Amino acid sequence: MKRALVILPLVLSASAATLFIWLHLTVAAAEGLPPLRNGDIVFQEQGGGQGLAIMLATRSPYTHVGLIEIDRRGQPLVIEAAGPVRTIPLSRWISNGTLKRVTVKRIKGIAERDALRAIARAHAYDGRPYDRFFYETRDQIYCSELVYAAYKEGPGIEVGTLERVRDLKVDSKAVRTVIEDRWQRHPLCQAGPNRNFEACYAAILEQTLVTPASIARDPQMETVYSNFGPAGE
């Protein structure tokens, strides 16, 4: 027993050192990724209370998603809903993620013209405010909703799955905390019978949304690159 108590800390220390080395050696850089294409979809984790809630609710490491656009110089950009809808260099987008983890996925066999239609549709939302309530309307828009809308309204390709909030894992404290912090400003709870928390919470559970995880898990997707390890499959 005493020997086990001595060995266990050594094993844990060695495991932590191995993990640290692996994380250091597998940091993503835009210039080190395989050749990317217009319309590729990139996933990452951005941390924070909302990020933790999304991870727990969707059982996935992905809390943020964007759409790749290749500019005239051949450089990859990312169209994202993160505040206003905007376009930033992929290198900056990677740096915004936790530990520079990134997964790139592509719709199998997608035609270039369809990818360009999705990009054009995504740009129709440029400057649109971020939707903190993940609500169905498009006057404000969240990250996975932008990718979903770009493909559905552009080339008519549906990526991901519309799910009801109640079908996610919403029984964690992190998820409940996010809802409790925001419910009074939720569009469903501004007037009428949903003006108290319990009624509003019941209404929120019935709303539909599309998550980064559902897009990543879509069987029509193929993985181009990931440094998330097994969690990125």
C-alpha positions as CSV (number, residue, x, y, z in Angstrom):
1,M,0.0,0.0,0.0
2,K,2.8,2.4,0.9
3,R,4.6,1.6,-2.3
4,A,1.4,2.4,-4.3
5,L,1.1,5.7,-2.6
6,V,4.6,6.6,-3.6
7,I,4.2,5.4,-7.2
8,L,0.8,7.0,-7.9
9,P,2.1,10.7,-7.7
10,L,5.0,9.7,-10.0
11,V,2.6,8.2,-12.5
12,L,0.3,11.3,-12.4
13,S,3.3,13.6,-12.7
14,A,4.6,11.7,-15.7
15,S,1.1,11.7,-17.3
16,A,0.8,15.5,-16.8
17,A,4.3,16.0,-18.3
18,T,3.3,13.8,-21.3
19,L,0.1,15.8,-21.8
20,F,2.0,19.1,-21.6
21,I,4.5,18.0,-24.2
22,W,1.8,16.7,-26.5
23,L,-0.2,20.0,-26.3
24,H,3.0,21.9,-27.0
25,L,4.0,19.8,-30.0
26,T,0.5,19.8,-31.5
27,V,-0.3,23.5,-31.4
28,A,-2.1,24.5,-34.6
29,A,-0.8,27.2,-37.0
30,A,-2.6,28.4,-40.0
31,E,0.4,27.8,-42.3
32,G,0.8,24.3,-41.0
33,L,-2.7,23.0,-41.8
34,P,-3.5,20.9,-44.9
35,P,-4.7,22.9,-48.0
36,L,-8.0,24.4,-47.1
37,R,-10.9,25.2,-49.4
38,N,-13.7,27.7,-49.6
39,G,-16.6,26.5,-47.4
40,D,-14.6,24.4,-45.0
41,I,-15.9,24.5,-41.5
42,V,-13.6,25.1,-38.5
43,F,-14.3,24.3,-34.9
44,Q,-12.7,25.3,-31.6
45,E,-13.3,25.8,-27.9
46,Q,-13.2,29.3,-26.5
47,G,-13.7,28.7,-22.7
48,G,-15.7,30.9,-20.3
49,G,-19.0,30.2,-18.7
50,Q,-20.9,30.0,-21.9
51,G,-18.3,27.7,-23.4
52,L,-18.4,25.3,-20.5
53,A,-22.2,25.3,-20.7
54,I,-22.1,24.4,-24.4
55,M,-19.6,21.7,-23.8
56,L,-21.7,20.1,-21.1
57,A,-25.0,20.5,-22.9
58,T,-23.7,19.0,-26.2
59,R,-21.1,16.5,-24.8
60,S,-18.6,18.0,-27.2
61,P,-15.4,20.0,-27.0
62,Y,-16.6,22.4,-29.7
63,T,-18.1,25.7,-28.5
64,H,-17.4,27.9,-31.5
65,V,-17.5,27.3,-35.3
66,G,-16.8,29.4,-38.4
67,L,-16.7,29.2,-42.2
68,I,-13.5,29.3,-44.3
69,E,-13.1,31.8,-47.1
70,I,-9.9,31.8,-49.3
71,D,-9.0,35.4,-50.3
72,R,-7.5,36.5,-53.5
73,R,-4.0,35.9,-52.2
74,G,-4.8,32.4,-51.3
75,Q,-4.9,33.1,-47.6
76,P,-7.6,31.5,-45.4
77,L,-10.1,33.7,-43.5
78,V,-12.8,32.8,-41.1
79,I,-16.4,34.2,-41.3
80,E,-17.8,34.0,-37.8
81,A,-20.6,35.2,-35.5
82,A,-18.7,36.4,-32.5
83,G,-20.1,39.7,-31.5
84,P,-21.1,41.2,-34.9
85,V,-20.6,38.8,-37.8
86,R,-17.1,39.4,-39.1
87,T,-14.3,38.0,-41.2
88,I,-10.8,37.6,-39.6
89,P,-7.6,35.8,-40.6
90,L,-7.5,32.1,-39.7
91,S,-4.3,32.6,-37.8
92,R,-6.1,35.1,-35.5
93,W,-9.1,32.8,-35.2
94,I,-6.9,29.9,-34.1
95,S,-5.2,32.1,-31.5
96,N,-8.6,33.1,-30.0
97,G,-9.2,29.4,-29.2
98,T,-8.2,27.6,-26.1
99,L,-4.7,26.0,-26.4
100,K,-4.8,26.6,-30.2
101,R,-6.9,23.5,-30.8
102,V,-8.8,23.4,-34.1
103,T,-10.7,20.9,-36.2
104,V,-11.4,21.4,-39.9
105,K,-14.3,19.6,-41.6
106,R,-15.6,19.5,-45.1
107,I,-18.8,18.4,-46.8
108,K,-17.9,15.4,-48.7
109,G,-17.8,16.0,-52.5
110,I,-19.1,19.6,-52.2
111,A,-18.8,21.6,-55.5
112,E,-16.9,24.8,-55.4
113,R,-19.9,26.8,-56.7
114,D,-21.9,25.5,-53.7
115,A,-19.2,26.5,-51.3
116,L,-19.1,30.0,-52.8
117,R,-22.8,30.3,-52.5
118,A,-22.6,29.5,-48.8
119,I,-19.9,32.1,-48.4
120,A,-21.9,34.7,-50.2
121,R,-24.9,33.9,-48.0
122,A,-22.8,34.1,-44.8
123,H,-21.7,37.6,-45.9
124,A,-25.3,38.7,-46.1
125,Y,-25.2,38.6,-42.3
126,D,-22.1,40.8,-42.0
127,G,-22.4,43.1,-39.0
128,R,-25.4,41.2,-37.5
129,P,-25.3,41.2,-33.7
130,Y,-24.5,38.1,-31.7
131,D,-27.5,36.2,-30.4
132,R,-26.8,35.4,-26.7
133,F,-30.2,33.6,-26.5
134,F,-29.7,31.1,-29.5
135,Y,-33.1,32.1,-30.7
136,E,-34.6,31.1,-34.1
137,T,-34.9,34.6,-35.6
138,R,-32.1,36.0,-37.8
139,D,-32.1,39.6,-36.5
140,Q,-29.3,38.4,-34.2
141,I,-27.3,35.3,-35.0
142,Y,-25.0,32.9,-33.2
143,C,-22.0,31.0,-34.6
144,S,-23.4,27.6,-35.6
145,E,-26.6,29.3,-36.8
146,L,-24.5,31.4,-39.2
147,V,-22.9,28.2,-40.7
148,Y,-26.3,26.4,-40.8
149,A,-28.0,29.4,-42.5
150,A,-25.1,30.0,-44.9
151,Y,-25.4,26.5,-46.3
152,K,-29.2,26.1,-46.1
153,E,-30.0,29.5,-47.6
154,G,-27.2,29.5,-50.0
155,P,-26.7,26.2,-51.9
156,G,-29.6,24.5,-50.1
157,I,-27.5,22.1,-48.1
158,E,-28.5,21.3,-44.5
159,V,-25.6,20.9,-42.2
160,G,-26.2,19.8,-38.6
161,T,-29.5,19.1,-36.9
162,L,-32.1,21.4,-35.4
163,E,-32.6,20.2,-31.9
164,R,-34.8,21.3,-29.0
165,V,-33.0,22.7,-26.0
166,R,-34.7,20.0,-23.8
167,D,-33.0,17.3,-25.9
168,L,-29.6,18.5,-24.9
169,K,-27.9,17.8,-21.5
170,V,-29.2,20.9,-19.7
171,D,-29.3,19.6,-16.1
172,S,-25.8,20.9,-15.2
173,K,-25.2,23.9,-12.9
174,A,-23.2,25.6,-15.7
175,V,-26.1,25.5,-18.2
176,R,-28.7,26.5,-15.5
177,T,-26.4,29.5,-14.5
178,V,-26.3,30.8,-18.1
179,I,-30.1,30.6,-18.5
180,E,-30.7,32.2,-15.1
181,D,-28.3,35.1,-16.0
182,R,-30.1,35.8,-19.3
183,W,-33.7,34.7,-19.1
184,Q,-35.2,38.1,-18.3
185,R,-33.9,39.5,-21.6
186,H,-34.9,36.4,-23.7
187,P,-37.4,37.2,-26.5
188,L,-39.7,34.5,-25.3
189,C,-39.9,36.0,-21.8
190,Q,-40.5,39.7,-22.4
191,A,-44.2,39.6,-21.9
192,G,-47.3,37.5,-21.2
193,P,-47.3,34.2,-19.3
194,N,-43.5,33.7,-19.5
195,R,-42.5,36.6,-17.4
196,N,-41.5,34.4,-14.4
197,F,-38.5,32.2,-14.5
198,E,-40.1,28.8,-14.3
199,A,-42.5,29.6,-17.2
200,C,-39.7,31.2,-19.2
201,Y,-37.4,28.2,-18.6
202,A,-40.1,25.8,-19.8
203,A,-40.5,27.9,-23.0
204,I,-36.7,28.0,-23.5
205,L,-36.6,24.2,-23.3
206,E,-38.9,24.0,-26.3
207,Q,-37.0,26.4,-28.6
208,T,-34.9,24.9,-31.4
209,L,-31.2,25.5,-32.1
210,V,-28.3,24.1,-34.0
211,T,-25.1,23.4,-32.1
212,P,-21.5,23.2,-33.3
213,A,-21.5,19.6,-32.1
214,S,-24.4,18.6,-34.4
215,I,-22.6,20.2,-37.4
216,A,-19.4,18.3,-36.5
217,R,-21.2,15.0,-36.1
218,D,-23.1,15.3,-39.4
219,P,-22.3,12.2,-41.4
220,Q,-21.8,14.1,-44.6
221,M,-18.8,15.8,-43.0
222,E,-15.2,14.5,-43.4
223,T,-12.3,15.6,-41.1
224,V,-9.6,17.5,-42.9
225,Y,-7.5,18.2,-39.8
226,S,-7.8,18.1,-36.0
227,N,-5.4,18.5,-33.1
228,F,-8.1,17.7,-30.5
229,G,-7.0,14.1,-30.3
230,P,-9.8,11.5,-29.9
231,A,-12.2,14.2,-28.8
232,G,-12.0,15.8,-32.3
233,E,-13.4,12.8,-34.2
